[in-house]
Amino acid sequence: MGDFEKSGQRLIALCLLGFLLFNYPVLALFNLPQTVFGIPVLYAYIFCAWALLIGAMAWVVEKRR
């Protein structure tokens, strides 16, 4: 299996992880009335999960080179 196929499979796995992270049951866990540094917990979770996915995708794509 070449590097191209491995990176494609990893990107598909990251896409599925993104679907899981932004699905209702997981989002409901973070829908709390508290704040983190003045930001609602749900918004902080969405931003951090989004940034983590972008970083992981960049790592997978750049690792191929």
C-alpha positions as semicolon CSV with decimal commas, in nm:
position;residue;x (nm);y (nm);z (nm)
1;M;0,000;0,000;0,000
2;G;0,148;0,333;-0,105
3;D;0,167;0,657;0,084
4;F;-0,114;0,801;-0,127
5;E;-0,358;0,528;-0,021
6;K;-0,256;0,556;0,345
7;S;-0,306;0,931;0,352
8;G;-0,642;0,892;0,178
9;Q;-0,755;0,643;0,438
10;R;-0,635;0,869;0,717
11;L;-0,826;1,163;0,571
12;I;-1,141;0,953;0,551
13;A;-1,092;0,850;0,914
14;L;-1,051;1,216;1,011
15;C;-1,371;1,301;0,824
16;L;-1,557;1,032;1,018
17;L;-1,404;1,164;1,341
18;G;-1,531;1,510;1,247
19;F;-1,880;1,372;1,192
20;L;-1,862;1,210;1,533
21;L;-1,729;1,520;1,710
22;F;-1,996;1,748;1,563
23;N;-2,287;1,506;1,604
24;Y;-2,574;1,578;1,845
25;P;-2,494;1,344;2,137
26;V;-2,138;1,473;2,169
27;L;-2,240;1,837;2,130
28;A;-2,506;1,788;2,398
29;L;-2,232;1,691;2,645
30;F;-2,078;2,037;2,610
31;N;-2,401;2,238;2,613
32;L;-2,345;2,369;2,965
33;P;-2,419;2,707;3,124
34;Q;-2,053;2,749;3,232
35;T;-1,787;2,948;3,050
36;V;-1,419;2,896;2,972
37;F;-1,230;3,227;2,983
38;G;-1,562;3,403;2,924
39;I;-1,656;3,186;2,625
40;P;-1,946;2,940;2,651
41;V;-1,826;2,579;2,682
42;L;-2,007;2,469;2,365
43;Y;-1,842;2,738;2,153
44;A;-1,500;2,663;2,301
45;Y;-1,548;2,291;2,226
46;I;-1,656;2,357;1,867
47;F;-1,359;2,586;1,803
48;C;-1,106;2,347;1,962
49;A;-1,243;2,041;1,781
50;W;-1,244;2,231;1,453
51;A;-0,884;2,350;1,504
52;L;-0,776;1,998;1,602
53;L;-0,928;1,850;1,285
54;I;-0,764;2,112;1,063
55;G;-0,428;2,052;1,230
56;A;-0,461;1,676;1,194
57;M;-0,556;1,707;0,826
58;A;-0,260;1,935;0,762
59;W;-0,029;1,688;0,936
60;V;-0,160;1,397;0,727
61;V;-0,126;1,588;0,400
62;E;0,220;1,727;0,479
63;K;0,349;1,395;0,607
64;R;0,306;1,253;0,258
65;R;0,565;1,490;0,108
